């Protein structure tokens, strides 16, 4: 298994951040790692989508495996032999702000080999993505 976690705290309320996440078709407008996104349904478990990281690159087929309204969602990408799972979580803080967590795990029979190869590339922009999420929700 390979894993990585990025955590940030913000004064922005969880509801405002959730609204940005729930508008999956607009992710490419604020997330630096997404040039285009094609969604095949609503923001709920089971919906599939294709992310195109940069113009001309192949789409990455993904699926929402869990959506807990206002709290967290999980997406998965199966690379055959390795599954990349990212949990996006919002935790309310006592002062009205939010702790935002992005956690990626790469599991499967080839995770020990593939994880170190693709994991750092997948998670490298997490600090920028979380900052952009917070800015968009502000």
Order of alpha helices (4+ residues) and beta strands (2+ residues): beta-alpha-alpha-beta-beta-beta-beta-beta-beta-alpha-alpha
